[in-house]
Amino acid sequence: METTSHKISVAEALKKLENDESIKDYLIDFDRIKVESLDVMKLSKGGIVVPESAIYYDDEDIAYDEDFEGDWVLINHPETAQTTQVEIVVQKEVKQWIENNHVPLDRLVEKLLDNFYRTQKSVSENL
């Protein structure tokens, strides 16, 4: 069966995604429009590739994060690092927050555990 692609606007595509509708059979003409970077991520998650020339972002909208200041350096995990797989069950509202904010759970949990471990170690050493 042949699938037909229909043209829709970015706003229509985002609305469909909000309503958990598929947009894989739709096309968006990006020739004369600019798409905000956050909307690009949503469209990409829905299977729409946005050309780089159509992506718009304003430096004023980017939040400062001291963790990303300076030069980026590739960090190799020490040989003692191990991978552990964990399954997490979260409430529906938390899951929605994670998805809406594009929270990288693997990095978040990794940092939380590392900081928790270091804090516990520091506290026990100072007693």
N, C-alpha and C positions, 0 to 999 in steps of 0.2 A: 504494500500500500504506500503510495507516494504522500509525503507530508508537504503541506504548503506553508510557506512562511508569510506572515502578515506583518506589515509595518505598524509600529506603535511608537509613541513618544517615550522619552525617559520617564516622565511623570507617570504615564500609564504602566510602564514596566515596574517601577518602584511600588506603585499601588498594588499590582498583582502579587509582587513578592511579599508585601505586608500581609496580604490575605492568603499567604501560603499557596499561591497559584504558580504553576510552571510557566516560564517564559521562553523555554527552549525552542519553541516553534515560531518565535517572533524575531523580527529584524528591526534595528534602530538605525536611522540614517544620521551619522555623526558628522556629516560634511560641514554644517554651519552652526553647530552647537558646542557648548562647553559643559562638561559634567564635573561637579564637585567631587573631590577625591573620596569622600566618605560614601557617596552614591556609587562611585566606580567599584568600590569593594562590594557593595550590595549586589550590583549588577553582575560582577564577576562570579560571586557565589551562586547566582542564578543561571550561570552559563553564558552570559553575554560578555564578549571581549570588547573592551573600549579602547580604541586606538589612542596612543600616547598624545597625539596632537589634539585630541578632544578633552583631555583631562585638565581641569582648572583647580588650582589651590591658591589660597592667599596665606602668605607667611604669617600674617596677623592672627589667623585662626589656629595656628599650630601652638600647642601648649609647650612651655619650656619644661624640660626634664633633665635635671643635672646628670642623670645616668647616661645620657647620650651626648654630653659635652666632650669636646676634644676629639682626638684621633681614635678611630676604631681599630682595635687590634684583635686578630684571630687568637682565641684562647683554646688551647688543646686541653681537654680534660686529662687529669693525671691518670696514670695506669690503674690507680686504686679506685677510680670512679666506676660505679656499676649502674646499670639500668634496671629499674624496678617498674613493673607495670601495675597500675592501680585502677580500679573501677570506682567511680564516685557517683553516688545517687544524690541528686539535688532536687529541691522543690521546684515546681514549674516556674514560679516567679523568678527564682535565682537563675534557672536555665535561660529564661528569656533575657535577663540582664546580661548574662555571659554572651549570648548571641548578639544582642543589640550593641554591645560595647566591644565586640570582637576581642574578648579576653582570651589570651593564649594560656589555657589552663595548665599545660605542661610546664611552661616557664613560671607561671604564678606559683604552682605547688612546689616546684623545685626551689624557688627563692624563699618561699615561706618556711619550708622544712630546713633549708640551710641556715636561715636567720634564727629560727627557733632553736636549732641545735647549738649554734654559736652562743646564743643568749643563755641557754641552760648551762653550757660548759663554763661560760664566764661567771655566772652566778655561783655555781658550785665551787669554782676555784677561789672566789673571793670570800667565801664563808669561813 
